[in-house]
Amino acid sequence: MESLKDKSGEEIRVSICCAAYNHGKYLRECLEGFLMQETDFRYEILVHNDASTDDTGKIIEEYSRKYPEIVREIRQSSNQYQAGNRAIVTKFLLPVAKGDLIAICEGDDYWIDPVKLQKQVEVMDSDSSLAASIHSTRVTDLQGKVCGHFKPANRERLINTPEIIKWRHNFCHISSLIYRKNLMEAYPEYCTNCHVGDFPLMLWLSLKGGIYYINREMSTYRKFTPHSWTELYKDCPFEKRMEFVNTEIVMLNGIDVESCHKYSKSIRKKSNRLLIYALWRYRKIKQLRRSEYLRKILSMPFYKSVRILFIVHICSRIKEIVNHE
């Protein structure tokens, strides 16, 4: 592959979009993962600095000075995510991106394969009907110990919309995603307003074309870094969790309309599960006993519905005994 210096006169093919907030401890490894890419095309690195208070800004400035034709900083004077702007890449980076393909990796995650971009671009170029490409991702804790994997399939193949609707926590990771920029021109508000970014984005892209999975581990996701979505979400109050769930259900309803109700049954099941799991996690037994939620529980897979119903019954009986005494 040619070096990036040899491609300075070419048009940029891929824009790597990196959202960073107080990622100073991890950002160098992230940026080095971008810069080690061996490609036969030119790419740029756009880093969104969301008003970081650590040395994130200094690190971005260091790399932008060293690689002025590759690294660009988009700096905010106030934190946009905390102000409610969840879709950082869509709102702030896509408008200035020069590539026709967009690759994503947040500042506390990193790429581990030097041919990641090359392989994904070759896949996208091989079939113009493809909307995106993903691959498997390694999960590590803060000490670097591998503690899981995102692996949506056991072989290379197309991923369909119903699979994404069923989305589990280890389905795929945003650091594996590359997609066509033009498909985001009409990206709807019900997607940008959703409390998560990867799930609605993947659903939207799946409606616009195929999503091809490469069965190769080429990125790493760090779990529970400070200020990460997983860290903020895991211990949030019940009211906040329900607020999050409602944004997800609104998004799913929008996707249902966009797909002309082709996946209504799967979307309804997904919405039911989101509500039940939220109530279940916070042990809202009284609500779970209501007929509307009992019907939703019964629509879930057998072993899960039996488990929840059993616990609801036991808790209700214990409460009755205590009140009786």
C-alpha positions as a Markdown table, in Angstrom:
| # | Residue | x | y | z |
|---|---|---|---|---|
| 1 | Met | 0.0 | 0.0 | 0.0 |
| 2 | Glu | 1.1 | 3.6 | -0.6 |
| 3 | Ser | 1.8 | 5.9 | 2.3 |
| 4 | Leu | -0.7 | 8.7 | 3.1 |
| 5 | Lys | 1.9 | 11.2 | 2.0 |
| 6 | Asp | 1.9 | 9.7 | -1.5 |
| 7 | Lys | -1.9 | 10.4 | -1.8 |
| 8 | Ser | -2.0 | 14.1 | -0.9 |
| 9 | Gly | -3.3 | 15.0 | -4.4 |
| 10 | Glu | -6.1 | 12.4 | -4.4 |
| 11 | Glu | -9.7 | 12.9 | -3.4 |
| 12 | Ile | -10.6 | 11.7 | 0.1 |
| 13 | Arg | -12.5 | 8.4 | 0.0 |
| 14 | Val | -13.2 | 7.7 | 3.6 |
| 15 | Ser | -13.9 | 10.1 | 6.5 |
| 16 | Ile | -13.1 | 8.6 | 9.9 |
| 17 | Cys | -15.4 | 10.2 | 12.5 |
| 18 | Cys | -14.2 | 10.1 | 16.1 |
| 19 | Ala | -16.3 | 11.5 | 19.0 |
| 20 | Ala | -14.1 | 12.4 | 22.0 |
| 21 | Tyr | -14.8 | 13.7 | 25.5 |
| 22 | Asn | -12.2 | 13.5 | 28.2 |
| 23 | His | -10.5 | 10.6 | 26.4 |
| 24 | Gly | -7.0 | 11.8 | 27.0 |
| 25 | Lys | -6.0 | 8.5 | 28.6 |
| 26 | Tyr | -7.1 | 6.5 | 25.5 |
| 27 | Leu | -7.0 | 8.9 | 22.5 |
| 28 | Arg | -3.4 | 8.3 | 21.3 |
| 29 | Glu | -4.1 | 4.6 | 20.9 |
| 30 | Cys | -7.3 | 5.4 | 19.0 |
| 31 | Leu | -5.5 | 7.8 | 16.6 |
| 32 | Glu | -2.6 | 5.5 | 16.0 |
| 33 | Gly | -5.1 | 2.8 | 15.1 |
| 34 | Phe | -6.4 | 5.2 | 12.4 |
| 35 | Leu | -3.0 | 6.2 | 11.2 |
| 36 | Met | -1.7 | 2.6 | 10.8 |
| 37 | Gln | -4.3 | 1.8 | 8.1 |
| 38 | Glu | -2.7 | 0.5 | 4.9 |
| 39 | Thr | -4.9 | 1.7 | 2.0 |
| 40 | Asp | -4.8 | 2.4 | -1.7 |
| 41 | Phe | -7.0 | 5.4 | -1.1 |
| 42 | Arg | -6.9 | 8.6 | 0.8 |
| 43 | Tyr | -8.7 | 9.1 | 4.1 |
| 44 | Glu | -9.2 | 11.9 | 6.7 |
| 45 | Ile | -9.7 | 11.8 | 10.4 |
| 46 | Leu | -12.3 | 14.1 | 12.0 |
| 47 | Val | -12.2 | 14.4 | 15.8 |
| 48 | His | -15.1 | 16.0 | 17.6 |
| 49 | Asn | -13.8 | 17.4 | 20.9 |
| 50 | Asp | -16.9 | 17.9 | 23.0 |
| 51 | Ala | -15.5 | 20.6 | 25.3 |
| 52 | Ser | -13.1 | 18.2 | 27.1 |
| 53 | Thr | -11.5 | 19.3 | 30.3 |
| 54 | Asp | -8.5 | 17.0 | 30.3 |
| 55 | Asp | -5.7 | 16.8 | 27.7 |
| 56 | Thr | -7.8 | 15.5 | 24.9 |
| 57 | Gly | -7.6 | 18.9 | 23.1 |
| 58 | Lys | -3.8 | 19.0 | 23.4 |
| 59 | Ile | -3.5 | 15.5 | 22.0 |
| 60 | Ile | -5.7 | 16.3 | 19.0 |
| 61 | Glu | -3.7 | 19.5 | 18.4 |
| 62 | Glu | -0.5 | 17.5 | 18.5 |
| 63 | Tyr | -1.7 | 15.0 | 15.9 |
| 64 | Ser | -3.3 | 17.7 | 13.7 |
| 65 | Arg | 0.1 | 19.6 | 13.6 |
| 66 | Lys | 1.9 | 16.4 | 12.8 |
| 67 | Tyr | -0.6 | 15.2 | 10.1 |
| 68 | Pro | -2.2 | 18.5 | 8.9 |
| 69 | Glu | -3.6 | 16.9 | 5.7 |
| 70 | Ile | -5.2 | 14.1 | 7.6 |
| 71 | Val | -6.4 | 15.1 | 11.1 |
| 72 | Arg | -8.9 | 17.8 | 11.7 |
| 73 | Glu | -10.5 | 18.9 | 15.1 |
| 74 | Ile | -14.0 | 20.1 | 15.5 |
| 75 | Arg | -14.0 | 21.7 | 18.9 |
| 76 | Gln | -17.0 | 22.7 | 21.0 |
| 77 | Ser | -16.9 | 25.5 | 23.6 |
| 78 | Ser | -19.7 | 23.7 | 25.6 |
| 79 | Asn | -20.6 | 20.0 | 25.9 |
| 80 | Gln | -23.1 | 19.2 | 23.2 |
| 81 | Tyr | -23.9 | 15.7 | 24.4 |
| 82 | Gln | -25.0 | 16.9 | 27.8 |
| 83 | Ala | -27.0 | 19.6 | 26.1 |
| 84 | Gly | -29.1 | 16.9 | 24.4 |
| 85 | Asn | -27.4 | 16.5 | 21.1 |
| 86 | Arg | -26.9 | 12.8 | 21.0 |
| 87 | Ala | -26.1 | 12.3 | 17.3 |
| 88 | Ile | -22.7 | 13.9 | 17.4 |
| 89 | Val | -21.4 | 12.4 | 14.2 |
| 90 | Thr | -24.6 | 13.1 | 12.2 |
| 91 | Lys | -24.9 | 16.7 | 13.4 |
| 92 | Phe | -21.3 | 17.9 | 13.6 |
| 93 | Leu | -19.0 | 15.7 | 11.6 |
| 94 | Leu | -21.0 | 14.5 | 8.5 |
| 95 | Pro | -21.6 | 18.1 | 7.3 |
| 96 | Val | -17.8 | 18.7 | 7.1 |
| 97 | Ala | -16.8 | 15.1 | 6.0 |
| 98 | Lys | -15.2 | 15.0 | 2.5 |
| 99 | Gly | -15.4 | 11.2 | 2.0 |
| 100 | Asp | -18.2 | 9.3 | 0.4 |
| 101 | Leu | -17.8 | 6.6 | 3.0 |
| 102 | Ile | -18.0 | 7.2 | 6.7 |
| 103 | Ala | -16.1 | 5.1 | 9.3 |
| 104 | Ile | -16.8 | 5.5 | 13.0 |
| 105 | Cys | -14.8 | 4.9 | 16.2 |
| 106 | Glu | -15.1 | 6.8 | 19.5 |
| 107 | Gly | -12.0 | 8.2 | 21.2 |
| 108 | Asp | -11.9 | 5.5 | 23.9 |
| 109 | Asp | -12.1 | 2.6 | 21.5 |
| 110 | Tyr | -9.5 | 1.6 | 18.8 |
| 111 | Trp | -8.8 | -0.4 | 15.7 |
| 112 | Ile | -6.4 | -3.3 | 15.8 |
| 113 | Asp | -6.1 | -4.4 | 12.2 |
| 114 | Pro | -4.1 | -2.3 | 9.7 |
| 115 | Val | -6.2 | -3.5 | 6.7 |
| 116 | Lys | -9.6 | -2.9 | 8.3 |
| 117 | Leu | -10.4 | 0.1 | 6.1 |
| 118 | Gln | -9.0 | -1.5 | 3.0 |
| 119 | Lys | -11.1 | -4.6 | 3.4 |
| 120 | Gln | -14.3 | -2.8 | 4.2 |
| 121 | Val | -13.9 | -0.4 | 1.2 |
| 122 | Glu | -13.3 | -3.3 | -1.1 |
| 123 | Val | -16.5 | -4.9 | 0.1 |
| 124 | Met | -18.4 | -1.7 | -0.4 |
| 125 | Asp | -17.0 | -1.2 | -3.9 |
| 126 | Ser | -17.8 | -4.8 | -4.9 |
| 127 | Asp | -21.6 | -4.2 | -4.6 |
| 128 | Ser | -23.2 | -0.8 | -5.0 |
| 129 | Ser | -26.4 | -2.0 | -3.3 |
| 130 | Leu | -24.6 | -2.3 | 0.0 |
| 131 | Ala | -25.4 | 0.4 | 2.5 |
| 132 | Ala | -22.7 | -0.6 | 5.1 |
| 133 | Ser | -20.2 | -3.1 | 6.3 |
| 134 | Ile | -19.5 | -4.3 | 9.8 |
| 135 | His | -17.1 | -6.8 | 11.4 |
| 136 | Ser | -16.6 | -8.5 | 14.8 |
| 137 | Thr | -15.1 | -6.5 | 17.7 |
| 138 | Arg | -13.2 | -7.5 | 20.8 |
| 139 | Val | -14.4 | -6.2 | 24.2 |
| 140 | Thr | -11.9 | -5.4 | 27.0 |
| 141 | Asp | -12.1 | -4.0 | 30.5 |
| 142 | Leu | -10.2 | -1.0 | 31.6 |
| 143 | Gln | -7.1 | -3.2 | 32.4 |
| 144 | Gly | -7.1 | -4.5 | 28.8 |
| 145 | Lys | -8.3 | -8.0 | 29.7 |
| 146 | Val | -10.6 | -9.5 | 27.0 |
| 147 | Cys | -14.1 | -10.0 | 28.5 |
| 148 | Gly | -16.3 | -10.5 | 25.4 |
| 149 | His | -16.8 | -10.2 | 21.7 |
| 150 | Phe | -19.3 | -8.6 | 19.4 |
| 151 | Lys | -19.9 | -11.2 | 16.7 |
| 152 | Pro | -23.3 | -11.1 | 14.8 |
| 153 | Ala | -22.6 | -14.2 | 12.7 |
| 154 | Asn | -20.2 | -17.2 | 12.4 |
| 155 | Arg | -19.4 | -16.5 | 8.7 |
| 156 | Glu | -19.3 | -13.6 | 6.2 |
| 157 | Arg | -22.8 | -12.8 | 5.0 |
| 158 | Leu | -25.5 | -10.1 | 4.7 |
| 159 | Ile | -27.2 | -9.0 | 8.0 |
| 160 | Asn | -30.9 | -8.3 | 7.6 |
| 161 | Thr | -33.3 | -5.9 | 9.3 |
| 162 | Pro | -35.1 | -8.4 | 11.5 |
| 163 | Glu | -31.8 | -9.5 | 13.0 |
| 164 | Ile | -31.0 | -5.9 | 13.9 |
| 165 | Ile | -34.5 | -5.4 | 15.4 |
| 166 | Lys | -33.8 | -8.2 | 17.7 |
| 167 | Trp | -30.5 | -6.5 | 18.7 |
| 168 | Arg | -28.7 | -7.9 | 21.7 |
| 169 | His | -26.0 | -6.2 | 23.7 |
| 170 | Asn | -23.3 | -8.1 | 21.8 |
| 171 | Phe | -24.7 | -7.9 | 18.3 |
| 172 | Cys | -22.2 | -5.5 | 16.8 |
| 173 | His | -20.2 | -2.4 | 17.8 |
| 174 | Ile | -20.1 | 1.0 | 16.3 |
| 175 | Ser | -16.3 | 0.9 | 15.9 |
| 176 | Ser | -16.8 | -1.8 | 13.2 |
| 177 | Leu | -19.2 | 0.3 | 11.0 |
| 178 | Ile | -18.5 | 1.9 | 7.6 |
| 179 | Tyr | -21.4 | 3.3 | 5.5 |
| 180 | Arg | -22.3 | 5.5 | 2.6 |
| 181 | Lys | -22.6 | 9.1 | 3.5 |
| 182 | Asn | -25.4 | 9.9 | 1.0 |
| 183 | Leu | -27.8 | 7.6 | 2.8 |
| 184 | Met | -27.8 | 10.0 | 5.8 |
| 185 | Glu | -29.2 | 13.0 | 3.9 |
| 186 | Ala | -32.7 | 12.2 | 5.1 |
| 187 | Tyr | -31.8 | 10.7 | 8.5 |
| 188 | Pro | -34.9 | 11.4 | 10.6 |
| 189 | Glu | -35.2 | 13.1 | 14.0 |
| 190 | Tyr | -36.7 | 10.1 | 15.7 |
| 191 | Cys | -33.3 | 8.4 | 15.1 |
| 192 | Thr | -31.2 | 11.3 | 16.2 |
| 193 | Asn | -33.4 | 11.8 | 19.3 |
| 194 | Cys | -33.0 | 8.2 | 20.4 |
| 195 | His | -30.9 | 7.8 | 23.6 |
| 196 | Val | -28.6 | 5.3 | 21.7 |
| 197 | Gly | -26.9 | 6.0 | 18.4 |
| 198 | Asp | -25.8 | 2.7 | 17.0 |
| 199 | Phe | -29.1 | 0.8 | 17.1 |
| 200 | Pro | -31.2 | 3.4 | 15.1 |
| 201 | Leu | -28.3 | 4.0 | 12.7 |
| 202 | Met | -28.0 | 0.3 | 11.9 |
| 203 | Leu | -31.7 | -0.1 | 11.4 |
| 204 | Trp | -31.9 | 2.9 | 9.1 |
| 205 | Leu | -29.0 | 1.7 | 7.0 |
| 206 | Ser | -30.5 | -1.8 | 6.8 |
| 207 | Leu | -33.6 | -0.3 | 5.2 |
| 208 | Lys | -31.5 | 1.5 | 2.6 |
| 209 | Gly | -29.4 | -1.5 | 1.4 |
| 210 | Gly | -27.5 | -4.5 | 2.5 |
| 211 | Ile | -25.2 | -4.6 | 5.5 |
| 212 | Tyr | -22.3 | -7.0 | 4.9 |
| 213 | Tyr | -20.6 | -8.7 | 7.8 |
| 214 | Ile | -16.8 | -9.5 | 7.7 |
| 215 | Asn | -16.0 | -12.4 | 10.0 |
| 216 | Arg | -12.8 | -10.9 | 11.3 |
| 217 | Glu | -12.0 | -9.1 | 14.6 |
| 218 | Met | -10.6 | -5.6 | 13.7 |
| 219 | Ser | -11.5 | -3.3 | 16.5 |
| 220 | Thr | -11.6 | -3.1 | 20.3 |
| 221 | Tyr | -14.4 | -1.7 | 22.5 |
| 222 | Arg | -13.4 | -0.6 | 26.0 |
| 223 | Lys | -16.1 | -1.3 | 28.5 |
| 224 | Phe | -17.1 | 1.1 | 31.2 |
| 225 | Thr | -14.7 | 3.9 | 30.5 |
| 226 | Pro | -15.6 | 7.2 | 32.4 |
| 227 | His | -18.3 | 9.2 | 30.6 |
| 228 | Ser | -19.1 | 6.3 | 28.3 |
| 229 | Trp | -22.7 | 5.4 | 27.5 |
| 230 | Thr | -22.5 | 2.1 | 29.3 |
| 231 | Glu | -21.1 | 3.8 | 32.4 |
| 232 | Leu | -23.8 | 6.4 | 32.5 |
| 233 | Tyr | -26.6 | 4.0 | 31.7 |
| 234 | Lys | -25.9 | 1.1 | 34.1 |
| 235 | Asp | -26.9 | 2.8 | 37.3 |
| 236 | Cys | -29.3 | 5.5 | 36.1 |
| 237 | Pro | -32.6 | 6.1 | 38.1 |
| 238 | Phe | -35.8 | 4.3 | 37.0 |
| 239 | Glu | -37.4 | 7.5 | 35.6 |
| 240 | Lys | -34.4 | 8.2 | 33.4 |
| 241 | Arg | -34.3 | 4.6 | 32.2 |
| 242 | Met | -38.0 | 4.8 | 31.2 |
| 243 | Glu | -37.2 | 8.1 | 29.4 |
| 244 | Phe | -34.5 | 6.3 | 27.5 |
| 245 | Val | -36.8 | 3.4 | 26.7 |
| 246 | Asn | -39.5 | 5.8 | 25.4 |
| 247 | Thr | -37.1 | 7.4 | 22.9 |
| 248 | Glu | -36.2 | 3.9 | 21.6 |
| 249 | Ile | -39.9 | 2.9 | 21.2 |
| 250 | Val | -40.6 | 6.2 | 19.3 |
| 251 | Met | -37.6 | 5.4 | 17.1 |
| 252 | Leu | -38.9 | 1.9 | 16.4 |
| 253 | Asn | -42.3 | 3.2 | 15.5 |
| 254 | Gly | -40.7 | 5.6 | 13.0 |
| 255 | Ile | -38.7 | 2.7 | 11.5 |
| 256 | Asp | -42.0 | 0.8 | 11.3 |
| 257 | Val | -43.5 | 3.5 | 9.2 |
| 258 | Glu | -40.4 | 4.0 | 7.1 |
| 259 | Ser | -40.4 | 0.2 | 6.3 |
| 260 | Cys | -44.1 | 0.4 | 5.3 |
| 261 | His | -44.9 | -1.8 | 8.3 |
| 262 | Lys | -43.0 | -4.7 | 6.8 |
| 263 | Tyr | -41.5 | -5.6 | 10.2 |
| 264 | Ser | -44.4 | -4.6 | 12.5 |
| 265 | Lys | -44.6 | -7.9 | 14.4 |
| 266 | Ser | -40.9 | -7.9 | 15.2 |
| 267 | Ile | -40.9 | -4.2 | 16.2 |
| 268 | Arg | -43.9 | -4.7 | 18.5 |
| 269 | Lys | -42.1 | -7.6 | 20.2 |
| 270 | Lys | -39.0 | -5.5 | 20.6 |
| 271 | Ser | -40.9 | -2.6 | 22.1 |
| 272 | Asn | -42.6 | -4.9 | 24.6 |
| 273 | Arg | -39.3 | -6.4 | 25.6 |
| 274 | Leu | -37.8 | -3.0 | 26.2 |
| 275 | Leu | -40.6 | -2.1 | 28.6 |
| 276 | Ile | -40.7 | -5.4 | 30.4 |
| 277 | Tyr | -36.9 | -5.5 | 30.9 |
| 278 | Ala | -36.9 | -2.0 | 32.3 |
| 279 | Leu | -39.6 | -2.8 | 34.8 |
| 280 | Trp | -38.0 | -6.1 | 35.6 |
| 281 | Arg | -34.5 | -4.6 | 36.2 |
| 282 | Tyr | -36.0 | -2.2 | 38.7 |
| 283 | Arg | -38.3 | -4.9 | 40.2 |
| 284 | Lys | -41.5 | -2.9 | 39.5 |
| 285 | Ile | -43.6 | -5.9 | 40.5 |
| 286 | Lys | -46.8 | -4.0 | 40.9 |
| 287 | Gln | -46.7 | -2.7 | 37.3 |
| 288 | Leu | -45.7 | -6.1 | 36.0 |
| 289 | Arg | -48.9 | -7.6 | 37.5 |
| 290 | Arg | -51.1 | -5.3 | 35.3 |
| 291 | Ser | -52.9 | -7.2 | 32.6 |
| 292 | Glu | -51.3 | -5.0 | 29.8 |
| 293 | Tyr | -47.8 | -6.0 | 30.9 |
| 294 | Leu | -48.7 | -9.6 | 31.6 |
| 295 | Arg | -49.8 | -9.9 | 27.9 |
| 296 | Lys | -46.5 | -8.4 | 26.9 |
| 297 | Ile | -44.6 | -10.9 | 29.1 |
| 298 | Leu | -46.5 | -13.8 | 27.5 |
| 299 | Ser | -45.4 | -12.6 | 24.0 |
| 300 | Met | -41.7 | -13.0 | 25.0 |
| 301 | Pro | -39.8 | -16.3 | 24.5 |
| 302 | Phe | -41.1 | -19.1 | 26.7 |
| 303 | Tyr | -38.2 | -19.5 | 29.1 |
| 304 | Lys | -37.9 | -15.7 | 29.7 |
| 305 | Ser | -41.6 | -15.2 | 30.2 |
| 306 | Val | -41.8 | -18.2 | 32.6 |
| 307 | Arg | -38.9 | -16.9 | 34.7 |
| 308 | Ile | -40.4 | -13.4 | 35.0 |
| 309 | Leu | -43.9 | -14.6 | 35.7 |
| 310 | Phe | -42.5 | -16.9 | 38.4 |
| 311 | Ile | -40.6 | -14.1 | 40.2 |
| 312 | Val | -43.6 | -11.8 | 39.9 |
| 313 | His | -45.8 | -14.5 | 41.5 |
| 314 | Ile | -43.4 | -15.2 | 44.3 |
| 315 | Cys | -42.9 | -11.5 | 45.1 |
| 316 | Ser | -46.6 | -11.0 | 45.1 |
| 317 | Arg | -47.2 | -13.9 | 47.5 |
| 318 | Ile | -44.5 | -12.7 | 49.8 |
| 319 | Lys | -46.1 | -9.3 | 49.9 |
| 320 | Glu | -49.5 | -10.8 | 50.7 |
| 321 | Ile | -48.0 | -12.9 | 53.5 |
| 322 | Val | -46.2 | -9.9 | 55.0 |
| 323 | Asn | -49.3 | -7.7 | 54.8 |
| 324 | His | -51.5 | -10.5 | 56.3 |
| 325 | Glu | -49.1 | -10.9 | 59.3 |
